[in-house]
Amino acid sequence: MSTTNPATAHLPDDPPTGPPAADDGRALRRMQFGWYVNDWANAAFSATVLTVFLGPYLTTVAKEAADASGDVHPLGLSIRAGSFFPYTVSFSVLLSVAVMLLTGTLADRTGRHKELMCGFAYLGSLATMGMFFLDGDRYLLGGALLVVANISYAVSVALSYAYLPGLASPDERDRVSSKGWAYGYAGGGLLLIANLAVFQGHDALGLDSGTAVRICLASAGLWWALFTVVPLLRLPSRAGIAPSRAAAPAEDGKPATGSLRELARTLRGMREHPLTLLYLAAFLCYNDGIQTVVSQASLYGSEELGMEQTSLVTAVLLVQVVAIGGALLLGRIAHRYGAKRTILGSLVGWVVTLALGYFMPAHQPAWFYALACMIGLVLGGSQALSRSLFSHLIPPGREAEYFSFYKISDRGTSWMGPLVFGLAYQLTGSYRSAIISLLVFFVIGFAVLLKVPVRRAIEAVGNPVPERL
């Protein structure tokens, strides 16, 4: 078991120099709280925008702009209006990959993790607040704002993940990561309660349903901006365990050029850690399935199961509430049986949940709520434990770079799943076929993760091995 206390690992501009002072525990808890609140802040975008309101609403706006055959024509392409939202999510993620990798490399190089993280958070919150102006047939405006907000969200969250190795010792990371996810679901759920009240009471407020939805979308951006103040004040500029490397000056005063060179080195260097890459491949596969289920659940519920908007919001709220307990529960299970075994068990739960969703009868809210509870039970834990397990597999000093690769498939940033989902609907016209097509991601991800020798992978990058894996 590692005896290193990470409390001093991130004090700005100074590398760790031995055991921390007795009162550094307070500083560590202060940083951890700032990190938890960052999840609380950005979860509003994931829950309110991506998971609940934007998918069905943007699809309705796209249908308003569709021609007689039900197609829209962004950039001269002909696609079904019902596929516009998943295609836009996929497109935004493809763009975010390059931005995340370059920003992550720049952050590790300059040590400005917090400034970049909060800067992108505020850019994303502004784009989200701009969704208030999405009305009529302005589906292209909605698509553009979604692209900007989703890229900003992806980069900001990837940089926040880089803080985890310095906020907890190896044996504490599952707990800290799970608590962060619990904060996220609590924050996202609290805003959803308020938004549900606004939507259900829109008549009493003198609003039409479309205006109520746009207010809910904008509220997520306001929430995101407001609570980002806490990590801005409590987190140090630099993340990671080895700040000496991150503090290296930019070559020739050109940080962007240096970041490109560093990125090329990172891509070459990752081949030296094939077991880390194997785990990353497993995660990218199964988590793309998870994120597609989450991001397309409202669309599936409204278009295939005939759920009303109130039922959709209630179901997602159930996911948020149950996921708080699910994240903490799976964190405790991982403490006893290890993160890898717990993640594998959660993937089995996802396969069962997906199969039940495929056979679910339409116009039955009670069944839809039961499905929401099942999703919540495995959602938070599978993601929190995946994050903490990956933090052990990163070479010290390259946290932001590696987590940028990891973030290619995480909350709101999956791209393979939405693409498969959209293509399945494009070809069959059935959202049931689209949802069942996602099974392949869980099966392949399970098989690949099963083959990862986690202990050997941690030793290979030079990190201390936790007591239980």
N, C-alpha and C positions, 0 to 999 in steps of 0.2 A: 504494500500500500504506500502511495506517495505521501510524504510528510510536508510537501511544499505548500505553504499558504500563499494563494495568489493575490493577497490583498495589496501587495506592492508591485505586482507585475505590470500595472498599467498607469502608475503615477506618471503624469506627463513629463516627457523629455528626460527621464532618468531610468536607466535599466535597473532590474532587480539586483540588490546587493546583499543578499543574505536574509536571515530570519526577520520578519516584520516586528515592529514594536507591538506592545500589548494592546494599544488602543486602535491599531489598524483594522481590527475586526469591525469597528464601527464604520470606518471608511469603506470597507468591502461591502457591508450591508447597504450602505448608502448607494453605492454603484449598482448593486444587484437590484435595488428598488427602482432606480432609474431605468435599468434594462427591462424590468418587468413592465413598467409603465409604457415603454416604447411599444411592446406587444399590445397593451391596452389601447394605445393610440391608433396604430395602423390596422388593427383588427376590424375597425369600423368600415374601412374600405373593402376588405375581404368579405365581411358578412353582409352589410347593407347594399353595397354596389354590385360586387361580382356574384354573390350567392343568391340574393333575393330580387332586387328591384330592376337592375339594368337589363338582364337577359330578356325577361318577358316584355319590358317596356320598349327597349330598343328594337325588338322583333316586331312589336306593334307599329312603331314608327317606320320601320323598313317596309312593312306591308302597306302602309299608307302611300309610300313612294313607289310601290311595285307596279309593273305593267299588267296587262290583262292576263298574262300567263303566270303571274305571281313571282316574277323575277325582278331583281334590282341590278343596276349596272355600274358599280363603283369602278373607277379607272378603266371603263370600257369592258369590264368582264360581266358576264351574265351568270348570276347565282340566284338560288332560291332565297327569298326574303327570310325564311326560317333558318337558313344556314349563315346569315350575315354575322350574328353575334359570335358563334363559335369560331368562325373563320377570322374575325377581327381579333379575338383573344389569341389565337394561334399566331397571327401576323405580329401582334405586339410583342409576343414572347421571342419570336425569331429576332426582332430588332433589339430586344432587351439583352440578349445573350452577349452581343458585342459590347454594349454599354456596360454591363455588369463586369465583364472580364477586364476591360480597360480601367474602369473605376476602381475595381478591387486591387488591381496591380498598382494604380496610382496611390491608393490609400496605404497599402503596405510600404510603398516606397517613401512617401512623404510623412506618414504618421498622422494624417488628417482624417482619420476614420469618422470622427463625430461630425466634423464640418460637412463632409460629403454626405454622410447619412442623413443629417437633418436638412441639408440643402435640397436633396432629392425628395425628402418627405414633404417639404413645403411646396415644391413644384407639383408633386402629385396631388396635394390637398387643394391647390388652386385649380388644377384641371378638374378635380372632382366637384368643387363648388361651381365650376362653369357648366356642369351638367344641368343646372337649373334652367338653362336656356335651350334645352333640348325639347322641342315641341314640334307639332305638325308633322311634316315629312322630312325633317332635318336629320336623317339617319347618318349622313356623312359627317356632320358635326359630332354626333354621338360617337361614331367610330374613331374620329381623330382624338377626341378627349379621352376615350378609353385607352387608346394607344399611349398617349402621354402619361396618363395616370398609372397605367399598369407597368410601364417601363420604370417610372419613378418609384413605384411601390417595390418592384423587384430589386432595384439597386439598393434602396434604403434598407430593406430587410436583410439582404445578403451582407451588408456591412454591419448590421446589428448582430448577426450570427457570429461574426468574427470576435466579438467580445467574450463569448462563452468560455473558451479555454482559460482566460484570465480571471473569470468570476467564480470559479469553483475548482476544487481539486478533482482528480480523476474519478474518485469514488463518490463525489457529490454532484457530478454533472447531470446525471439522470434526474435527480431531484430538482435542481435549479432549472433545467430545461423544461421539465414538466410544469413547474410552478409558473414559468413564463408563459407557457401555452394556456394555463388556467387563467392567468390574468387577461390574456388576449380574448379568450372566449367570454370571460365576465364582462369586459369592456364592450365587445361587439354585441353581446346579448343585452346589455343595459340600453345601448342606443337603439337596438331593435325594438325593445319594449316601447320606447318613446315614439319611434316611427310607426309602430303598429297602432298606437293611440291616435297619431295624426291621420293615418290612412283610414282607420275605421271611423273617425269622427270628422272626416273631411266635409260632409254635408253641414254639420253643425258649425264648422269653421268658415263656411261659405266658399269652399274650394271644390273644384271638380277633381275626379280621381287622378287625372294626368298631372295636374298642378301639385297634388299631394305627393305623388311619386317623385316629382322633380325636387320638392322641398326635402324629401327624405334622402335623395341622392346628395344634394348640396350639404345636408347636415353631416354626412359622413366626412366630407372634406373639412368642414369647420371643426369637428371633433378631432380629426387627425392633426390639424394645425395646432389646436389648443393644447392637447396633451403632449405633443412633441417638445414643448417647453421643458418638461421634467427631465427627459434624458439629455436635453441640451445643457441643462444646468448641472446634472449629477454625474454624467459619464465623462471620463477623460478623453482627450483628443485621440489618443492612440489605443488601439486594441491589440490583442495578441500576447504571446508569451515572450517573444524576443524582440523588443522594441529597437535594439541597437541597429538591426538591419533596416527596420522601417524608417529610421530617422536619417538614412543616408541621403545626402543632398542630391538634387536632380542634376543629371549630367548637362554641363554647358548651360545651366539655367533653363532647360527645356524639359519640364516634367512630363509633358505629353509624349515627347519622343522617347524619353527614358522609360516610360510606362510601356510603350510598344515593345521596346527591347526586353524589358522584364517579362512581359507577357509571353514573348517568344521563348525566353528561358524557362518560364513556368511550364509551358506546353511540352518542351523537350524534357524538363525535369520530372514531369509526372510519369513519364515512361519508366523512371527508376523505381516507382512504387506501384507495381502492377496490382497488388492486392487492394490498395486504396482505390484504384481505378475499377476493380471488379466490384467492390462495394458500391461505388458511385453509379456504376451501370445498373446494379440491382435497384438502387434507390430511384434513379431516374425513370426506370420502367414502372415499378409498382406505384410510385407516388404520382406519376402522370395519370394513372388510373384513378387514384384517390381524388386528385384535384379536379379531374374532369367530372367525376360524380358530383363533387361539391358545386362546381361552377355551373353545371348544366341541370342540376336537380330541379330548380324552379322552372326552367324551360320544359323539362320532362313532365313535371307536375301540372303545369298549366295547359300545355298543348296535347299531351297524351292522356293524362289522368283527369283532366277537366277540373282541376283545383282552382278555386277562387283566390284572388290576391291575398285576402285575409288568411286563408288556410295555408298559403305558401309562407307567409311571414311567421305564422304561429309555428309551423313545422321547423323552420330554420331557427326560431327562438328555442325550440326544444333541443335542437342539435347543439346550440351554444351552451345551454344549461347542463345538459347531460355530459357534454364534452369536458366541462370543468371537472366533474367527478371522474370521468373516464381517464383524463390525463393524469390526475393524481393517483387513481387506482392502478393504472398500468405502470406508473412510476414506482409504486410500492412493490408490484409484482416483479419488476425488473431488478429491484434491489435484492430480491430473494433468488430469482431464477436467471437473471442476466438479461441484458437488453436485446441481444440477438434472438433468443428463444421467445421473448415476449413479442417482438416485432413479427416473427414468423406466425405466432398464434393469432395476432391481430389480422394478418393477411388472410388467414382462413376465415376469420369473421367477415372480412370484406367480400370474399367470394360468396358466402352464404347470403349476405345482405343484398348483393347485386342480383343474385338469382331470384330472391323474393321480390325485389323491385320489378323485375321483368314480368312476373306472373301477377302482379298486384292489380286488382280490379279498379276500373275507373270510377270516379264520383263517389269514393269512399274515404272521406277525410280521416276516419279512425285508423284505417290501415296505413295511410300516408304518415300519420303521426307516429305509429309504431315503427315504421321504417326510419323515420327521423331519429328516434331514440336509439335504434340499432347503429345508425351511422355515428351519432354522437359518442356512443360507448367506445368505439374503436378509433375514432378520428384523432382526437387530441393526443392520445397515448402513442399511437403509431408514428405520428409526426414528431412529437417531442423526443421520443427515444431514438428515432432515426437521426435527428439533429445532434443529440449528445454523443451517440456512437460515432458519428462521422468526425466529431471534434477530436477524438482520440487518434484518428488516422491521418491527421494533417501535420506535415513537418513544421516545427516551431518557426514562427516569423512569417508564415505564408497563409495566415488564417483568412484574410479577406479574399485573396486570390482563389483559394480552394473553395471557400464558401460561395464564391461567384459561380463556379461550376455547379456546385450543389444546388444553388438557387434557380438553376435552369428549370428545375421541376419542383416547385414548392407552391405555397399558397398563392393562387392566382397566376402562376407563371408556367403552368404546363402548356405544352404545344402539341405533342404527338397525340394525346388523348382527344383534345378538341378537334384536331384535324380528322382523326378516325371517326369521331362522333358525327362531325359535319358531313363527311363523305358517305357514311352509312345512311344518314337521312337523305342526302342528295340522291343516292342510288335507289333507296327503297321507299322513301316517303313515310317511314315509320320511325318514331322515336323509340319504340321498344327494340327494334333491331339495332338502333344506335346505342342504346344503353347496354345491351347484352354484348355488343362488340368489344366492350371495355374489359371483359373477362381475361382476355389474352395478356393484358398488362400485369394483372395480379398473379397469374400462373407463371409467367416467365420471371417476374421479379422474385417470387418465392423460390423458384428453382435456382436462380443465380445467387441469391443471398445465402441459401443453404450451403453453397460451396465456398463461401468466404471464410478462411481461417482467421478470425478476428484477432486472436491473441498474437499470432505471428505478424499480422498486418500492423498492429500497434508497435510491436518491437522493431519492425522494419523501418519505421520513421523516427525511431529514437525517443518515443514517449513512454512514460511510466504506465504499466498495465494495471487497470482497476482490479479489485479483488474478485468481482463477479462480472462475467461477460455474457 
